[in-house]
C-alpha cells in the first residue's frame, strides 16, 4: 500500500467532494448525484487514511442530498 504522504491527489479529492456537497443542496436531482461525495469520502478513508474528512464528506453528502431533494420538491410544488 502506498503511503498517504506519497499520494498527491488528496487535496483535489477533498475540494471536489466539498464542491459536490455544496452543489447538491441546489440541485433538483440530488438523490441521483448523492453518490459523488459518498464515494469520495470512502476513497479518502480507505486510500488516504483521512478518516475524519472522509466521514464528514459521507455524512454531509447524505444530508445535503436529502436536503436538496426536499428543497427541490418544495420548489416544484409551487411551479
N, C-alpha and C positions, 0 to 999 in steps of 0.2 A: 504494500500500500504506500502511496506517495504521501510524504509529509505535507501538512497543511501550509507550511511556510513556502513550499516549493510551488504551490499552485498559484496562478496569478488571476484566475477568473472570479475569485470570491467577491470582490468589490462590484463587478459587473452583475453578478447574480443578485446581490443584495439590492442594488439600485433598480434592476428590472422587477424584482419581487415587490418592493415597496411602491414602485410606479404602477404596477398592475393592481395593487390593493387600492390605491387612490382612484384609479380609473374604474374599478369595479363598482364603487358607490355611485358613479354617474351613468352607468350602463344599464340599458333595459334588458339585456341578455346576460345578466350577471351569473345565473346558475350554470350557463354553458361555459363561461370563461373563468369560473372559480377554481378550476384545477391548476391554473398557472402559478399563483403564489403558493399553493399547497405543494406542488411538485418541486418548486424552487426551495421551499422550506425543508422538504425531505432530503434534497441533494445537499443543502448546507449542513444539515445534521449528520448525514451519513459520510459524505466525502470530505467536507471541510472542517468537521468537528466543531461547528459553531452551533452548539445546542440551543442557547438562548435566542439567537437570531432566527434560527430555523423554526423553533417553536412559536415565536412571535409571528412569523410570516404565516405559518399554518393556521393559527388561531385567528389572526386578523383577516386572512383570506376567506375563511368560513364566515366570519361575522360580516365582513363587507359584502360578500356575495349575497347573503341573506338580506342585509340592509338594502343593497342595490336592487334586489328583486322586489322588496316591499315598496321602495320608492317608485320603481317602475310601474308596479301595479296601481299605486296611488295616482300617479300621473296619467296613466291610461284610462282610469275611471272618469277623469274629467274631460277627456277628449271626445 
